[in-house]
Amino acid sequence: MTSLVTQIIKKVFLKDFSEHFTIEGVYTPEDAPLLFAIQKKTGNAYFIPLHKKDNKTFAFSKKVRAYFLDIEGTQERLEKCSDFRFIFERGFHIVTYVRPAVGRGTEIVIAKSKDLKTWKISSIENDVKEAGCFLPLHEHENEKLLIFGGESIGLATSSNLRHWKIKDAKIAEKRTNFFDDKKMNVLAVEANKQGLLVIYETAKIVDATHEKEIRVGALILAKANPTHILWRCENPYWEFSFPWSKYPGIKFVGSSFGEHDVKMYYATNKGAILTFSFAYPFSKEHRHVPAVAKGLTLEKHHANPIISPNSLNQWETVATFNTTALHDRDTVHFLYRAVGSDDISLLGYASSKDGFFIDEKLTEPAYIHKKSYPADSSTANALTSTEKSAAAYGSGGGGNGGCEDPRLTLIDGRVYLLYTAFDGWSSIRINLSSISLEDFREKRWNWRKAVPISPPGQIHKNWVIFPEKINGKYAVLHGISPKVLIDYFDSLDDFDGNNYIESQPPRGGRKDFWDNKMRGVGPTPIKTSKGWLVFYHAMDSYDPNKYKIGAMILDLNDPTKILARSRAPILEPDKSYENDGLKSGVVYTCGAIVKDGKLFVYYGGSDTVVCVATTLLEPFVETLLNDKTTANPFATLKVS
């Protein structure tokens, strides 16, 4: 997914509406959208003006009947028609749609109207059988253009809107090993200063998960030669997986072009509409987003999520997420963050033999944070009495405190635990505890008393301990932006609650890249022959509501040196379980292990569940080392 997409907004209509009508279009000739709906029983069509009821829902205005008439004046029933695409040109409303054709499958139809009530079908003589879009306000060699989809994207031309001729040259073929390797459905077209913008989608049904995966792409054609591609996106502009149970019959129903962006509408057969928007390619709001290198793709497990909230255990009824992971002998051990009805974060324990399916999950917490140091008085005094009461108890993904986002590291027979101790907004610090490996294996939770290792009065998160000594010393990675920060120690036992690591909060990121807002490191680093593999979290100012995951390689002997860094995120929130929880648009990793040559990355989805994604380690590292940062290859593009 690129970082040009705004947050999805769902607008749910009345239940009795979806029982009698199907939503077939959203048309915006003016600021207020018009809903185009077809009555199921009669096949009659209606335009329904909508006005905002609140930030998330629309209310209906009085519906207007629309009559679609053929050349002989006979009214056409529309209940078997689909793929309606509306545009406005020089005083006329124009629509293309697909209808059944006697003896030859389907055909595309064009109709025009001046008042939205009476529509005259002007085109029935053509060989176009797939959904397409009429291109407004542009002609090529005195002919109108119709761009349509299918196994390839094609072009038809007409001088009178009635007789259409398909050009022999195909505009765009589906691409192997790209997101658009399937049938392409043209959604919207527009002529602008860059050229002829074509927006299209590919979709597939995933049988294993009963989801519909939709990916939206774009390309720009030359105005002087509309079969010539000037630019085509490497990554989808937007992608999402829609569970059929929640989004039944999801389909594209309309678009609108604004001053700087394009808005898209999707609808379900239950009367819900979803919208998203993205900036025009090469506008000032747009920047190049490189494709994810093929070897850096992580496969999300088909059975995700692997750990979910448990209504039988009060302490984990709300959320179970952001797990750390430790691979020991033949078992993958998990300590995951759990939030219950008391809004306090604790750590639960689970384990797996294969890394995917949970074999054991304890009914009691494995770790409970106990506040053992005073809140910083410089900030505590600014809190309200309510905030002080909450801050005094503990911390959490709940506002009532606890232990957040754990990281485990095994060194010399001892398991070290770092976590964020949240004791209210007056105290958010990194705590260190440990336990013997033997006790950990036997689940005897004899944790050493936790001590803070970050200074009071400062907010720090996302610190990790390297899994072996570097140059004979323990190494703590506590920052990756604007530079990698590591402190070295002869012993981790020297921390007593009075000595701290001086660090800096994350700042900035790579300009013009997806990680221009760095957040922090993810799991404990993984040692490879090429360097330390480190995952990290970042955000994008162009896509501000999403947490994404990137990867980098650090030098083995001097891990402050970055040897390689992914040009694009290697994991993004594009599944329903990464968007439908407590916080939409979040993938957040605190655990990663290597098992039998395979890399397992464990992450929290939507601040609610635990998920896993995998790939082969060696190809991943090799690809990352060769995934060099390059300039935007389209920066000097000349458009006509």
N, C-alpha and C positions, 0 to 999 in steps of 0.2 A: 504494500500500500504506500502510495506516496504521501507526502506531508502537505498536501494542498486541500485536504478535505475537512470540512467543518463537522461538528458533532451531529450525529443523527438525531432527529426529533420525530417522535411518533405522535400522530394526531388520530385519535380513535373516534370514530363516528358511532351514531346510535345503532344499537343492535337490530332494531326493526328495519333500518335502512338496508343493511347488508342482506337481510332475509328476502327483500323484494327487488333489489337493484345490484348490479355489478359496477364497480368503478372502472371505467375504461380510459379516462383521460383527466389530466389537469392542465388547463389552458389559462394563460395569464396575458391576455391582450393589454390589460392595464394592471395597476398595482394589486387589485384584489383578484385572487384566483377564482377561476370557474371550474367547478367539478362537472365532468361529463360522465353521465351514468346512463345505463340501459336497463329498462324494466325487464325482469326475467320472463314474466308471463306473456307480455305483449310484444316485446322487441322494440318498444318505443324509446326514443332517446330524449334526454333532458340535459339542459345546462342549469347548474345550481350555483348561484353566487354565494361565496363563503365570506364570512367576516370573523376575525379573531375573537374568541370568547375569553381566552386567557393566553398565557405563554405557550401552552401545549395543545390546545384544542381549538377547533373552529365550530361555529354554529351555522346552521343553514339559513339562507334567505329563500324567498319563493322561487320554485323551480320554473324554468322556461322550456316548453316543448320544442323540440327540433325535428323538422320534417326533411328527410333525405329523398329527393325525387330523381328518378332516372330521366333520360331524354324524352320519354313519352309522358312524363308527369306522374308515373306510378310511384307510390311511396315504397321505399325499401325497408324491410325489417332488418334489424342490426344485431339480433341476439347471437348470431353465429359469426359475426365479424370481430376483428381484433386488430391490435397494433395501430391504434389511432395516434397520429402525429399532427398537431395543430400548429399553424403559423399565421402571421398577419402580414399582408403585403398590399400597399397602395389601396387602402379602403376595403379590401376583401379579407375575410377569414377563409383560410384554405386548410383542408385536412387530407391526409393520405391514410388509407386503411386497407386491410387485407380481408377479402371475403371469399367464400367458396365459389369456384368456377365450374360450371356444368361440364362434366366430362374431362376436366383437366386440372384437378386439384384446387389450387387457389390462384387468385389474381389480385393485384394492387389497384386501388381505385382512388381517384382524386375528385374532391367535391369543393364547391365554393359557395360562400354566403356573404351577404352584406349586413344582415341583421341578426345572425345566429339562429334564426327561426327556420328560414327556408334555405335548404342546401340543394344545389343542382350538381348532379354527378356529371363531370365533364370528361372523364377519361375512363374508358373501358377497353380500349384497343391497345394492348401491350402484351409483352411476354414476361413481365416482371412478376415473380411469384412470391417473393419474400418482402418483409416489411421494409419500407424505405421512407425517405424524407424529401420533400420538395424544398429546393434551395431558394429562399426569398431574396429579392433585391439584387439578383445577379444573373447575367446571361453570358453564354459563351458562343460566339459566332452567331448571335441573334437567336439563340435557342435556350429554352429553359432546361434546368438540370434536375434530375431525380437520382439520388444516391441510395442504393439499396444493399442489403446484406445477403448472407448465405454462407456457403463454403468459402466464398471470397466476397470482397466488397466491389460492387459494380456501379456503372454509370449508364443512365438512359437520358436521351435528349428529345425535346419536342418544340415545335414552333407554334403549336396551338393548344397545348395541354390535353389534346385528345389522342393523337397518334404519337406513340413513343417508340424510339429506336434504341436498342441496347448496343452500347459500344463494345466492340470485340475485345479491346484491351481491358483487362481487369485492373482495378485500382490497387487492391491489397489482398494478398493471400494470407491464410492463417500460417502462423510461424511455429515450427517445431522447437521445443525447449523454451518457449516463451509462454506468458500467461494466456495469449490469444491463439492457442493451438487447436481451437474448436470452432464450430460454426459461429459466425459473427452477426450480431443483430444491430443494425444502425438505429441509433436513438435520436440524434439531433444533428443538424448541420447549420452553419452560419458563414456568411462571407464577412471577413473583417480585414483589418490592415495587414495581418500576417499572411492571409491567404484564405482558403476554404477549410474551415474547421469541421471535422467529422468526429462525432463521439459515438462509440459503439460498445457493445458488451459481449462477453462470452459467458456461458452458464453451463453447469452440469449438476446432476443429482448424485449425491454420494450415498450409495445404498447402505453402507455400513453404519452411517450416522444419521441417515434420513434427513440430510440437509441439502439445501440448494446453494451452491457456491456461485456467486456473481462477481465478475471482474469487469470493470469499466476502463476502456482505453480511449486514446485520441490520436488523430493524425491531422496533418495540414497539407492541403493540396495547392498547387500553383494555380493562380487565377487564369493565367494565360494558357495553361495546359492542365485541365482538371483530372487527368489520369496520372500526373506526375506527383509523387510524394516528396514534399520538402522536408518533412519531419514526421517521426512516429515514435510514440513513447515506448521506452524499454520496460518500465514497470506499469502496472495498472494504476490509474488515478484513484481508484477506490475498489476495495474488495471486501466481501463479507460472506459469512456462512449463515444461512437462515434455516433454523430447524423448522421442518414442516409443521410440527405440533404447535409452534408459536406464531409462525408466519405462513399460514396455509395459502398456497396459490400465489406467492409473491411474484410481482411482475412490474415492469416499467410502464408508467402511465403518462409521463410528460416531462417537459423541461422548460426553463425560461432563461433568457440571456440578460444579465445585468450589465452594468457599466464595466465591472472588473471581473465578474465571475459568472459561472454557469450553475444553475440550480436544477437538480434532478429529483423526480418524484417516483416512488414505488408504492404499490398498493397490494393488500391481501384481499382474499375473498371474504374476509370477516369485517371489512370496512375500515381497516387501519391504513394510514398513509405514512410513509417515511420519506424524509428529504435529506439531501446532502448537497454540498456545493464545492466547486474548486475554481482556482484562478485560471484565467486564460493562459495558454502556453505563451511564453515570451513577453507577457505583460510585466509590469514592475513588481507585481505580487508573486510572480512565478520564478522559480529557479530550477536548475537541472537537478534531477534526482536519479542517480545512477541505479542500474539494475543490480539486484543481489547476485553476486557471482554464483554460478550453479553449485559449486562445491560447498558453499556456505549456507545452503538451505537446510534447516532443521525440520524434521518430520514430526508433527504433533501427533501424539498417540491417539488411535481411534477410540480408545476407551476413556479419554479425558472427560472430566477430571478424575484423578485417582484417589483423592481424599476430599471429602465434602463434609459440611456441618452435620452434626449428629444430634438429633432431637432428644436422644436418651441420656446424653451427658450434659448437664446444665452448663458446664464451663466451655462447651464448644458448639452451642446451638446456633450461633450467629455466623461465624466464619472460621474456616481452617485454611490457612494459606501461608505463603512465604516460607516454605520449608528449607532447612539446611539438610545436607545429606553426607553420610560417611560410609564408604565402602570398606568393610572389614571381613576378611575371610570370604565366605560365600554369601554375605548378607549386605544389603543396603539399608542402613539405619536412617530414620528421619526424625528430626525434631522440628515440628511445625508450630507456627503461631496460631493460637486458638482464642476466640472471643466468644463469651457466653452472654447470657441475659443480664449479667451484672456489669457488662461493658468493661471487663478487665482482660488484658492479654496475658495468657499463660502459654507454656510450651507443652504440646502433646507428643507422644512417641508412637511411631509405626515402623514397620520393617517389611522388606520385600526380598524374595530370593532372585527374581528375574529383573528387578528394577522397574517393572511396570505395575504389577498387581500386588496389592497389599495382602500379606500373609498374617500379620499380627498388628493389632492396634489396641493400645492400653485404654482402659476406661477411666484412669486417673491421670492427672498431669504429671509430666516428668520433671518439670521445673516451674517454680513460682518465684517471681521477683519479690524480694523483700527490701523495702526502702531502708537504707542504712546510713544515709548522710543527709544533712539539712538542705532544703531548697536554697538557692542563691537569693539572698536578701535583696539584692539590687533589682531583681525583677519580681520577686514575690510580693513586694510592697505595692506593686502596680496592679495586682490582681484584685478582682472583686471577691467578696466573701464566698460566693458560690464557687468561683474558680479555685480559691484557696482550699476549700473543702475537698474538691475533686483532686487537686494536685497533691494533697497530703496523703492520699491513700496509696497510690501506685501509678501505673501507667497503662497505656494500651493503644490498640487499634480501636479500643474503646477509649472514651475520654476519661475513664476512671483509672488509667494507669496500667503498669505491668511491664512485661518484657516483649520487645518487638524484634522481628527480623533477625533470627539467630544465625551464626556461622560457626561450624565445628571444624576443628583442625586437630589431626592426630600427629603428635611428635613424641618419639622416644617413649612409647607406652602410656602416654597421658593424652586425654582428650580435652582440648581447650575450647571454651565457649565464649564468644563475643556476642553481645546483643545490645540493642538500644534500650536503655532504662528510661521509661517515660514516667516522670513523677509530676505531671502537669507541665504547662508551658513554662513554668519557672525553672524546670530542670529536665533537660533531654540530653542524656550523656551515654557514653559507651561503657559498658560494664564487662569485666573479665571474671570468669569462673573456670573451674576445671574439675575433672574426675578421672580416676584411674581407668584404664582400658578394661581391666577385669570387671570392675564394678559396672561400667557402662554396658559390657556384654551381658552381664547377669541382671541388668536393670535394677541394680541397687543404687538409688539416686543419692549417693553420698557426695554431693557437690561441695566443693570448697566455697567458703563465704565469698560472695562477689564483691569486687572493689571497682570503683570508677577509675578509668584510665584517661578520660578526657577531662579538661578543666571545667570547674563550675562556671556558670554564667555564659557558657557557649553551647550552641546547638550543633551536635555532630551525629552522623549516622554512617552506616556502610563502611566499617573498618573490618579488615581481615588479617589473619596470621598466615604467613607462608607455611606450607606443610613440611618444610625441612629448613634447617639452619642454612644461612647464606654467609659464606666466609666465616663460619664458626659461630654465628650469632643468630638469635631469634629475630625475625623480621616482621614488623607490623606495617601493612600498607594502609594508610589513612587518608589518602587523597589522590585524585587522578586529574584534576583540572584546577588551575591552568597548567600544572605540572604534576608528575608523579611524586608523591611524598611517602617516604619510608623511614622509619626509625628502627635502630638495631639495639638488641639487649643481650647481655650475657645470660640473664635468667628472667623469666616472666614472673617468678615469685617475688621479685623485688618491688612490685607494685603493692602499696599498702593503703591506698586511698588518699595519700598525701602528695604523691608524685605523679605527674601527668605527662601525656604526650601533647606538645603544642602543635596544633594543626591549623588548617585553614578550611573554611567551608568551600564547597565547589563553586567555581565562578566561570562563566563564559563557556566556550566550546569552539568547534570549528565553524567559522563563518561560511555560509552558503552550503552547509551540509546538514544532514538530518539531526546531528547531535550538537546543535549550536547552544543548547542549554544542558550542560552536564549535571547529573545528579549524584553519581557515586558508583563505587565498585560493587560487583555482585557477589558470587560465591568465592570460596577459598581458591586461590590460583591453582592451576593444574600444571605440573611439570611435564614438558615434552622435550624431545631431543633438539628442537629448534628454539626453545625459549619457554617462558611462563605464559600459559594461556589464561587470559583474564577477561571475564565478561563484565559489562558495566551497563548502568541505566542512564538514559538520556531522554530529553524531550526536544521538541522542535517548535520554534516560535511560529512557524507556519501551520502547525498542527498541535496547538497548545494543550489539548486535553488528553494526550496519550503518553503513556510510558512505553518506551521501546528498549530493546536490548541490542547492544553492539559487542564486538570482540576485538581484542588487541593481543599482540605478542610482546612481552617484555624480555629484555636480555637476561640470560640465566645468572650471570655474575654481577651485573649492575642493573637491577630491575627498574631503576629510574629511567632507563632508556627504552623508548617505544620503538620496536622494530617494524611493526605492521599494525594496521588498524582497518577495520571494515569500512568500506565506502558507504554502505547502506546498512540499515538495521538487519540483524540476522533473525530477529523474532519480533513480531508486531501483534497487536491485539485485533485479530480479524475473525475470531470465533465467537459464538454467542456466549460461551462460558467465560470469555474475557471481557465481556461488555454488559452482561445482564445482572451483575452482582452489586455489591455495595458501592463500587466505584467503577464507572464505565471506562473502558479504554486502557486497561492496565495489564501489562505482563511484567513481573518483578521476580528476579531470580536471586536466591540466596544459597542454592545448592547445585553442585555439578560433580559428577564422578565419571570414571572410565571403567568399563567392565567388558572384558573380552574384546578389546579394541574399539568398542563403541562408546561414544560420548553421550551421556545422559545429562540433560539440563532440566532441572526441576524449578518450577516457577509458580508464583501465585497468579491466579486469573481473577481480575475484577475485584481484588481484595476480598475474595470469598472462598476460593477453592485452590487445591494443589493440582498442578498439571505437569506433564513431562513431554519433552521433545528430544529427538535423538538424531545422530548422524555418525558416520565413521570418523574416528579422531584424526588419523594421519592425512586423509584427503582434505579434511577441514582445515588443518594447520597449514598444509602446503598451499591451498587456495588462498588462505588469509595472507600468507607471506607474499603472494603474487598479486593480491588485490590492491594494486597501488592507487594512490590518490591521483586522479587526473583532472585536468581542466574540463569545463563544460564543452563537449565537442560541437555543440550547436551555438556557441557564443557568437560566432562570426557568420551565422546563417544569413543569407540574402534571400528575402522573400519578395515575390512580385505581387 
